[in-house]
Amino acid sequence: MNSLYSYLGYEYRPSEDVEEDNIKIFHECYKHGQRVDMPREFYNHSPYSLLTFEEFVACVQTVEVFIQG
């Protein structure tokens, strides 16, 4: 799937699981084509809504702190 947001080279790529009675969203993040392990709050976000750009940026900033630390 195409990325919805991009920040510091990280791409938010939500994908939809369409069922007869609902649609669930799987939240995934990639950098340079590789899947990135994100903080727990990224994956615990509701499967029925997208992250906002601000929420995505906050998760990326958490990852960057761990990489630099």
mmCIF file as gemmi writes it, N, C-alpha and C atoms, coordinates in Angstrom:
data_model
loop_
_atom_site.group_PDB
_atom_site.id
_atom_site.type_symbol
_atom_site.label_atom_id
_atom_site.label_alt_id
_atom_site.label_comp_id
_atom_site.label_asym_id
_atom_site.label_entity_id
_atom_site.label_seq_id
_atom_site.pdbx_PDB_ins_code
_atom_site.Cartn_x
_atom_site.Cartn_y
_atom_site.Cartn_z
_atom_site.occupancy
_atom_site.B_iso_or_equiv
_atom_site.pdbx_formal_charge
_atom_site.auth_seq_id
_atom_site.auth_asym_id
_atom_site.pdbx_PDB_model_num
ATOM 1 N N . MET Axp A 1 ? 0.843 -1.185 0 1 0 ? 1 A 1
ATOM 2 C CA . MET Axp A 1 ? 0 0 0 1 0 ? 1 A 1
ATOM 3 C C . MET Axp A 1 ? 0.882 1.241 0 1 0 ? 1 A 1
ATOM 4 N N . ASN Axp A 2 ? 0.373 2.296 -0.566 1 0 ? 2 A 1
ATOM 5 C CA . ASN Axp A 2 ? 1.086 3.571 -0.566 1 0 ? 2 A 1
ATOM 6 C C . ASN Axp A 2 ? 1.112 4.161 0.832 1 0 ? 2 A 1
ATOM 7 N N . SER Axp A 3 ? 2.11 4.989 1.061 1 0 ? 3 A 1
ATOM 8 C CA . SER Axp A 3 ? 2.204 5.603 2.384 1 0 ? 3 A 1
ATOM 9 C C . SER Axp A 3 ? 1.193 6.734 2.504 1 0 ? 3 A 1
ATOM 10 N N . LEU Axp A 4 ? 0.668 6.879 3.714 1 0 ? 4 A 1
ATOM 11 C CA . LEU Axp A 4 ? -0.267 7.957 3.997 1 0 ? 4 A 1
ATOM 12 C C . LEU Axp A 4 ? 0.496 9.2 4.461 1 0 ? 4 A 1
ATOM 13 N N . TYR Axp A 5 ? 1.499 8.971 5.32 1 0 ? 5 A 1
ATOM 14 C CA . TYR Axp A 5 ? 2.34 10.058 5.829 1 0 ? 5 A 1
ATOM 15 C C . TYR Axp A 5 ? 3.798 9.646 5.698 1 0 ? 5 A 1
ATOM 16 N N . SER Axp A 6 ? 4.657 10.657 5.612 1 0 ? 6 A 1
ATOM 17 C CA . SER Axp A 6 ? 6.09 10.426 5.618 1 0 ? 6 A 1
ATOM 18 C C . SER Axp A 6 ? 6.733 11.475 6.519 1 0 ? 6 A 1
ATOM 19 N N . TYR Axp A 7 ? 7.693 11.006 7.344 1 0 ? 7 A 1
ATOM 20 C CA . TYR Axp A 7 ? 8.398 11.92 8.249 1 0 ? 7 A 1
ATOM 21 C C . TYR Axp A 7 ? 9.776 11.339 8.533 1 0 ? 7 A 1
ATOM 22 N N . LEU Axp A 8 ? 10.821 12.111 8.272 1 0 ? 8 A 1
ATOM 23 C CA . LEU Axp A 8 ? 12.216 11.7 8.48 1 0 ? 8 A 1
ATOM 24 C C . LEU Axp A 8 ? 12.537 10.369 7.799 1 0 ? 8 A 1
ATOM 25 N N . GLY Axp A 9 ? 11.907 10.129 6.668 1 0 ? 9 A 1
ATOM 26 C CA . GLY Axp A 9 ? 12.149 8.895 5.925 1 0 ? 9 A 1
ATOM 27 C C . GLY Axp A 9 ? 11.27 7.732 6.352 1 0 ? 9 A 1
ATOM 28 N N . TYR Axp A 10 ? 10.508 7.875 7.415 1 0 ? 10 A 1
ATOM 29 C CA . TYR Axp A 10 ? 9.579 6.843 7.881 1 0 ? 10 A 1
ATOM 30 C C . TYR Axp A 10 ? 8.259 7.013 7.149 1 0 ? 10 A 1
ATOM 31 N N . GLU Axp A 11 ? 7.66 5.923 6.74 1 0 ? 11 A 1
ATOM 32 C CA . GLU Axp A 11 ? 6.394 5.973 6.013 1 0 ? 11 A 1
ATOM 33 C C . GLU Axp A 11 ? 5.319 5.202 6.768 1 0 ? 11 A 1
ATOM 34 N N . TYR Axp A 12 ? 4.197 5.851 7.009 1 0 ? 12 A 1
ATOM 35 C CA . TYR Axp A 12 ? 3.037 5.205 7.625 1 0 ? 12 A 1
ATOM 36 C C . TYR Axp A 12 ? 2.221 4.589 6.505 1 0 ? 12 A 1
ATOM 37 N N . ARG Axp A 13 ? 2.11 3.259 6.539 1 0 ? 13 A 1
ATOM 38 C CA . ARG Axp A 13 ? 1.397 2.524 5.493 1 0 ? 13 A 1
ATOM 39 C C . ARG Axp A 13 ? 0.27 1.693 6.102 1 0 ? 13 A 1
ATOM 40 N N . PRO Axp A 14 ? -0.865 2.309 6.318 1 0 ? 14 A 1
ATOM 41 C CA . PRO Axp A 14 ? -1.988 1.536 6.84 1 0 ? 14 A 1
ATOM 42 C C . PRO Axp A 14 ? -2.552 0.626 5.751 1 0 ? 14 A 1
ATOM 43 N N . SER Axp A 15 ? -3.04 -0.52 6.162 1 0 ? 15 A 1
ATOM 44 C CA . SER Axp A 15 ? -3.701 -1.414 5.208 1 0 ? 15 A 1
ATOM 45 C C . SER Axp A 15 ? -5.037 -1.831 5.8 1 0 ? 15 A 1
ATOM 46 N N . GLU Axp A 16 ? -5.997 -2.087 4.935 1 0 ? 16 A 1
ATOM 47 C CA . GLU Axp A 16 ? -7.347 -2.406 5.376 1 0 ? 16 A 1
ATOM 48 C C . GLU Axp A 16 ? -7.635 -3.889 5.237 1 0 ? 16 A 1
ATOM 49 N N . ASP Axp A 17 ? -8.294 -4.425 6.259 1 0 ? 17 A 1
ATOM 50 C CA . ASP Axp A 17 ? -8.821 -5.787 6.235 1 0 ? 17 A 1
ATOM 51 C C . ASP Axp A 17 ? -10.332 -5.639 6.133 1 0 ? 17 A 1
ATOM 52 N N . VAL Axp A 18 ? -10.851 -5.83 4.93 1 0 ? 18 A 1
ATOM 53 C CA . VAL Axp A 18 ? -12.273 -5.611 4.67 1 0 ? 18 A 1
ATOM 54 C C . VAL Axp A 18 ? -13.04 -6.907 4.897 1 0 ? 18 A 1
ATOM 55 N N . GLU Axp A 19 ? -14.011 -6.835 5.803 1 0 ? 19 A 1
ATOM 56 C CA . GLU Axp A 19 ? -14.903 -7.954 6.061 1 0 ? 19 A 1
ATOM 57 C C . GLU Axp A 19 ? -16.319 -7.509 5.744 1 0 ? 19 A 1
ATOM 58 N N . GLU Axp A 20 ? -17.229 -8.434 5.773 1 0 ? 20 A 1
ATOM 59 C CA . GLU Axp A 20 ? -18.605 -8.125 5.405 1 0 ? 20 A 1
ATOM 60 C C . GLU Axp A 20 ? -19.225 -7.047 6.291 1 0 ? 20 A 1
ATOM 61 N N . ASP Axp A 21 ? -18.901 -7.073 7.583 1 0 ? 21 A 1
ATOM 62 C CA . ASP Axp A 21 ? -19.555 -6.156 8.515 1 0 ? 21 A 1
ATOM 63 C C . ASP Axp A 21 ? -18.656 -5.05 9.066 1 0 ? 21 A 1
ATOM 64 N N . ASN Axp A 22 ? -17.374 -5.036 8.7 1 0 ? 22 A 1
ATOM 65 C CA . ASN Axp A 22 ? -16.494 -3.965 9.18 1 0 ? 22 A 1
ATOM 66 C C . ASN Axp A 22 ? -15.198 -3.906 8.385 1 0 ? 22 A 1
ATOM 67 N N . ILE Axp A 23 ? -14.451 -2.871 8.64 1 0 ? 23 A 1
ATOM 68 C CA . ILE Axp A 23 ? -13.127 -2.693 8.037 1 0 ? 23 A 1
ATOM 69 C C . ILE Axp A 23 ? -12.152 -2.392 9.164 1 0 ? 23 A 1
ATOM 70 N N . LYS Axp A 24 ? -11.111 -3.216 9.277 1 0 ? 24 A 1
ATOM 71 C CA . LYS Axp A 24 ? -10.074 -2.982 10.28 1 0 ? 24 A 1
ATOM 72 C C . LYS Axp A 24 ? -8.81 -2.481 9.592 1 0 ? 24 A 1
ATOM 73 N N . ILE Axp A 25 ? -8.115 -1.613 10.286 1 0 ? 25 A 1
ATOM 74 C CA . ILE Axp A 25 ? -6.889 -1.028 9.744 1 0 ? 25 A 1
ATOM 75 C C . ILE Axp A 25 ? -5.686 -1.605 10.487 1 0 ? 25 A 1
ATOM 76 N N . PHE Axp A 26 ? -4.714 -2.091 9.729 1 0 ? 26 A 1
ATOM 77 C CA . PHE Axp A 26 ? -3.452 -2.534 10.296 1 0 ? 26 A 1
ATOM 78 C C . PHE Axp A 26 ? -2.444 -1.409 10.092 1 0 ? 26 A 1
ATOM 79 N N . HIS Axp A 27 ? -1.786 -1.023 11.168 1 0 ? 27 A 1
ATOM 80 C CA . HIS Axp A 27 ? -0.846 0.093 11.14 1 0 ? 27 A 1
ATOM 81 C C . HIS Axp A 27 ? 0.572 -0.459 10.967 1 0 ? 27 A 1
ATOM 82 N N . GLU Axp A 28 ? 1.249 -0.024 9.902 1 0 ? 28 A 1
ATOM 83 C CA . GLU Axp A 28 ? 2.622 -0.46 9.65 1 0 ? 28 A 1
ATOM 84 C C . GLU Axp A 28 ? 3.478 0.736 9.279 1 0 ? 28 A 1
ATOM 85 N N . CYS Axp A 29 ? 4.767 0.625 9.579 1 0 ? 29 A 1
ATOM 86 C CA . CYS Axp A 29 ? 5.709 1.692 9.286 1 0 ? 29 A 1
ATOM 87 C C . CYS Axp A 29 ? 6.925 1.101 8.573 1 0 ? 29 A 1
ATOM 88 N N . TYR Axp A 30 ? 7.418 1.823 7.58 1 0 ? 30 A 1
ATOM 89 C CA . TYR Axp A 30 ? 8.583 1.39 6.805 1 0 ? 30 A 1
ATOM 90 C C . TYR Axp A 30 ? 9.576 2.529 6.682 1 0 ? 30 A 1
ATOM 91 N N . LYS Axp A 31 ? 10.846 2.15 6.563 1 0 ? 31 A 1
ATOM 92 C CA . LYS Axp A 31 ? 11.905 3.111 6.263 1 0 ? 31 A 1
ATOM 93 C C . LYS Axp A 31 ? 12.855 2.43 5.3 1 0 ? 31 A 1
ATOM 94 N N . HIS Axp A 32 ? 13.108 3.067 4.179 1 0 ? 32 A 1
ATOM 95 C CA . HIS Axp A 32 ? 13.965 2.507 3.117 1 0 ? 32 A 1
ATOM 96 C C . HIS Axp A 32 ? 13.469 1.125 2.695 1 0 ? 32 A 1
ATOM 97 N N . GLY Axp A 33 ? 12.155 0.939 2.649 1 0 ? 33 A 1
ATOM 98 C CA . GLY Axp A 33 ? 11.573 -0.319 2.197 1 0 ? 33 A 1
ATOM 99 C C . GLY Axp A 33 ? 11.558 -1.426 3.228 1 0 ? 33 A 1
ATOM 100 N N . GLN Axp A 34 ? 12.09 -1.166 4.419 1 0 ? 34 A 1
ATOM 101 C CA . GLN Axp A 34 ? 12.134 -2.172 5.483 1 0 ? 34 A 1
ATOM 102 C C . GLN Axp A 34 ? 11.106 -1.84 6.559 1 0 ? 34 A 1
ATOM 103 N N . ARG Axp A 35 ? 10.415 -2.857 7.038 1 0 ? 35 A 1
ATOM 104 C CA . ARG Axp A 35 ? 9.435 -2.655 8.102 1 0 ? 35 A 1
ATOM 105 C C . ARG Axp A 35 ? 10.17 -2.257 9.381 1 0 ? 35 A 1
ATOM 106 N N . VAL Axp A 36 ? 9.624 -1.277 10.093 1 0 ? 36 A 1
ATOM 107 C CA . VAL Axp A 36 ? 10.224 -0.75 11.311 1 0 ? 36 A 1
ATOM 108 C C . VAL Axp A 36 ? 9.376 -1.157 12.511 1 0 ? 36 A 1
ATOM 109 N N . ASP Axp A 37 ? 10.025 -1.627 13.57 1 0 ? 37 A 1
ATOM 110 C CA . ASP Axp A 37 ? 9.324 -1.889 14.825 1 0 ? 37 A 1
ATOM 111 C C . ASP Axp A 37 ? 9.049 -0.554 15.492 1 0 ? 37 A 1
ATOM 112 N N . MET Axp A 38 ? 7.793 -0.308 15.749 1 0 ? 38 A 1
ATOM 113 C CA . MET Axp A 38 ? 7.364 0.957 16.33 1 0 ? 38 A 1
ATOM 114 C C . MET Axp A 38 ? 6.982 0.765 17.79 1 0 ? 38 A 1
ATOM 115 N N . PRO Axp A 39 ? 6.81 1.88 18.527 1 0 ? 39 A 1
ATOM 116 C CA . PRO Axp A 39 ? 6.391 1.782 19.924 1 0 ? 39 A 1
ATOM 117 C C . PRO Axp A 39 ? 5.005 1.132 20.055 1 0 ? 39 A 1
ATOM 118 N N . ARG Axp A 40 ? 4.74 0.616 21.217 1 0 ? 40 A 1
ATOM 119 C CA . ARG Axp A 40 ? 3.487 -0.104 21.478 1 0 ? 40 A 1
ATOM 120 C C . ARG Axp A 40 ? 2.253 0.726 21.123 1 0 ? 40 A 1
ATOM 121 N N . GLU Axp A 41 ? 2.279 2.031 21.433 1 0 ? 41 A 1
ATOM 122 C CA . GLU Axp A 41 ? 1.091 2.855 21.172 1 0 ? 41 A 1
ATOM 123 C C . GLU Axp A 41 ? 0.746 2.932 19.69 1 0 ? 41 A 1
ATOM 124 N N . PHE Axp A 42 ? 1.742 2.743 18.827 1 0 ? 42 A 1
ATOM 125 C CA . PHE Axp A 42 ? 1.494 2.731 17.379 1 0 ? 42 A 1
ATOM 126 C C . PHE Axp A 42 ? 0.603 1.546 17.017 1 0 ? 42 A 1
ATOM 127 N N . TYR Axp A 43 ? 0.946 0.373 17.513 1 0 ? 43 A 1
ATOM 128 C CA . TYR Axp A 43 ? 0.186 -0.837 17.192 1 0 ? 43 A 1
ATOM 129 C C . TYR Axp A 43 ? -1.116 -0.934 17.983 1 0 ? 43 A 1
ATOM 130 N N . ASN Axp A 44 ? -1.183 -0.281 19.141 1 0 ? 44 A 1
ATOM 131 C CA . ASN Axp A 44 ? -2.391 -0.321 19.963 1 0 ? 44 A 1
ATOM 132 C C . ASN Axp A 44 ? -3.433 0.713 19.538 1 0 ? 44 A 1
ATOM 133 N N . HIS Axp A 45 ? -3.105 1.527 18.561 1 0 ? 45 A 1
ATOM 134 C CA . HIS Axp A 45 ? -4.074 2.502 18.062 1 0 ? 45 A 1
ATOM 135 C C . HIS Axp A 45 ? -5.286 1.749 17.519 1 0 ? 45 A 1
ATOM 136 N N . SER Axp A 46 ? -6.44 2.342 17.628 1 0 ? 46 A 1
ATOM 137 C CA . SER Axp A 46 ? -7.687 1.699 17.199 1 0 ? 46 A 1
ATOM 138 C C . SER Axp A 46 ? -7.581 1.15 15.776 1 0 ? 46 A 1
ATOM 139 N N . PRO Axp A 47 ? -8.036 -0.082 15.573 1 0 ? 47 A 1
ATOM 140 C CA . PRO Axp A 47 ? -8.048 -0.644 14.217 1 0 ? 47 A 1
ATOM 141 C C . PRO Axp A 47 ? -9.168 -0.064 13.356 1 0 ? 47 A 1
ATOM 142 N N . TYR Axp A 48 ? -9.92 0.869 13.915 1 0 ? 48 A 1
ATOM 143 C CA . TYR Axp A 48 ? -11.037 1.462 13.17 1 0 ? 48 A 1
ATOM 144 C C . TYR Axp A 48 ? -10.788 2.916 12.784 1 0 ? 48 A 1
ATOM 145 N N . SER Axp A 49 ? -9.574 3.401 13.041 1 0 ? 49 A 1
ATOM 146 C CA . SER Axp A 49 ? -9.237 4.766 12.635 1 0 ? 49 A 1
ATOM 147 C C . SER Axp A 49 ? -7.745 4.861 12.323 1 0 ? 49 A 1
ATOM 148 N N . LEU Axp A 50 ? -7.418 5.847 11.504 1 0 ? 50 A 1
ATOM 149 C CA . LEU Axp A 50 ? -6.029 6.101 11.136 1 0 ? 50 A 1
ATOM 150 C C . LEU Axp A 50 ? -5.352 6.956 12.203 1 0 ? 50 A 1
ATOM 151 N N . LEU Axp A 51 ? -4.042 6.815 12.316 1 0 ? 51 A 1
ATOM 152 C CA . LEU Axp A 51 ? -3.293 7.736 13.159 1 0 ? 51 A 1
ATOM 153 C C . LEU Axp A 51 ? -3.312 9.107 12.505 1 0 ? 51 A 1
ATOM 154 N N . THR Axp A 52 ? -3.301 10.143 13.311 1 0 ? 52 A 1
ATOM 155 C CA . THR Axp A 52 ? -3.121 11.482 12.755 1 0 ? 52 A 1
ATOM 156 C C . THR Axp A 52 ? -1.638 11.662 12.432 1 0 ? 52 A 1
ATOM 157 N N . PHE Axp A 53 ? -1.336 12.688 11.67 1 0 ? 53 A 1
ATOM 158 C CA . PHE Axp A 53 ? 0.067 12.96 11.366 1 0 ? 53 A 1
ATOM 159 C C . PHE Axp A 53 ? 0.837 13.223 12.652 1 0 ? 53 A 1
ATOM 160 N N . GLU Axp A 54 ? 0.233 13.958 13.576 1 0 ? 54 A 1
ATOM 161 C CA . GLU Axp A 54 ? 0.887 14.278 14.844 1 0 ? 54 A 1
ATOM 162 C C . GLU Axp A 54 ? 1.173 13.019 15.663 1 0 ? 54 A 1
ATOM 163 N N . GLU Axp A 55 ? 0.248 12.071 15.678 1 0 ? 55 A 1
ATOM 164 C CA . GLU Axp A 55 ? 0.46 10.81 16.404 1 0 ? 55 A 1
ATOM 165 C C . GLU Axp A 55 ? 1.582 10.004 15.761 1 0 ? 55 A 1
ATOM 166 N N . PHE Axp A 56 ? 1.612 9.99 14.422 1 0 ? 56 A 1
ATOM 167 C CA . PHE Axp A 56 ? 2.671 9.287 13.712 1 0 ? 56 A 1
ATOM 168 C C . PHE Axp A 56 ? 4.031 9.913 14.011 1 0 ? 56 A 1
ATOM 169 N N . VAL Axp A 57 ? 4.107 11.239 13.977 1 0 ? 57 A 1
ATOM 170 C CA . VAL Axp A 57 ? 5.355 11.945 14.266 1 0 ? 57 A 1
ATOM 171 C C . VAL Axp A 57 ? 5.844 11.623 15.676 1 0 ? 57 A 1
ATOM 172 N N . ALA Axp A 58 ? 4.944 11.596 16.649 1 0 ? 58 A 1
ATOM 173 C CA . ALA Axp A 58 ? 5.323 11.276 18.028 1 0 ? 58 A 1
ATOM 174 C C . ALA Axp A 58 ? 5.921 9.877 18.122 1 0 ? 58 A 1
ATOM 175 N N . CYS Axp A 59 ? 5.358 8.919 17.408 1 0 ? 59 A 1
ATOM 176 C CA . CYS Axp A 59 ? 5.902 7.551 17.412 1 0 ? 59 A 1
ATOM 177 C C . CYS Axp A 59 ? 7.277 7.508 16.75 1 0 ? 59 A 1
ATOM 178 N N . VAL Axp A 60 ? 7.425 8.206 15.64 1 0 ? 60 A 1
ATOM 179 C CA . VAL Axp A 60 ? 8.732 8.258 14.966 1 0 ? 60 A 1
ATOM 180 C C . VAL Axp A 60 ? 9.77 8.901 15.878 1 0 ? 60 A 1
ATOM 181 N N . GLN Axp A 61 ? 9.41 9.947 16.563 1 0 ? 61 A 1
ATOM 182 C CA . GLN Axp A 61 ? 10.347 10.61 17.465 1 0 ? 61 A 1
ATOM 183 C C . GLN Axp A 61 ? 10.788 9.675 18.592 1 0 ? 61 A 1
ATOM 184 N N . THR Axp A 62 ? 9.877 8.836 19.073 1 0 ? 62 A 1
ATOM 185 C CA . THR Axp A 62 ? 10.24 7.834 20.092 1 0 ? 62 A 1
ATOM 186 C C . THR Axp A 62 ? 11.261 6.855 19.532 1 0 ? 62 A 1
ATOM 187 N N . VAL Axp A 63 ? 11.039 6.398 18.315 1 0 ? 63 A 1
ATOM 188 C CA . VAL Axp A 63 ? 11.978 5.465 17.674 1 0 ? 63 A 1
ATOM 189 C C . VAL Axp A 63 ? 13.339 6.128 17.507 1 0 ? 63 A 1
ATOM 190 N N . GLU Axp A 64 ? 13.341 7.364 17.049 1 0 ? 64 A 1
ATOM 191 C CA . GLU Axp A 64 ? 14.595 8.081 16.826 1 0 ? 64 A 1
ATOM 192 C C . GLU Axp A 64 ? 15.39 8.258 18.12 1 0 ? 64 A 1
ATOM 193 N N . VAL Axp A 65 ? 14.713 8.492 19.235 1 0 ? 65 A 1
ATOM 194 C CA . VAL Axp A 65 ? 15.396 8.629 20.521 1 0 ? 65 A 1
ATOM 195 C C . VAL Axp A 65 ? 16.12 7.334 20.874 1 0 ? 65 A 1
ATOM 196 N N . PHE Axp A 66 ? 15.467 6.191 20.65 1 0 ? 66 A 1
ATOM 197 C CA . PHE Axp A 66 ? 16.092 4.899 20.967 1 0 ? 66 A 1
ATOM 198 C C . PHE Axp A 66 ? 17.263 4.605 20.026 1 0 ? 66 A 1
ATOM 199 N N . ILE Axp A 67 ? 17.154 5 18.773 1 0 ? 67 A 1
ATOM 200 C CA . ILE Axp A 67 ? 18.226 4.762 17.805 1 0 ? 67 A 1
ATOM 201 C C . ILE Axp A 67 ? 19.45 5.615 18.17 1 0 ? 67 A 1
ATOM 202 N N . GLN Axp A 68 ? 19.215 6.862 18.523 1 0 ? 68 A 1
ATOM 203 C CA . GLN Axp A 68 ? 20.314 7.776 18.828 1 0 ? 68 A 1
ATOM 204 C C . GLN Axp A 68 ? 20.893 7.543 20.222 1 0 ? 68 A 1
ATOM 205 N N . GLY Axp A 69 ? 20.069 6.973 21.115 1 0 ? 69 A 1
ATOM 206 C CA . GLY Axp A 69 ? 20.488 6.777 22.5 1 0 ? 69 A 1
ATOM 207 C C . GLY Axp A 69 ? 21.322 5.566 22.649 1 0 ? 69 A 1
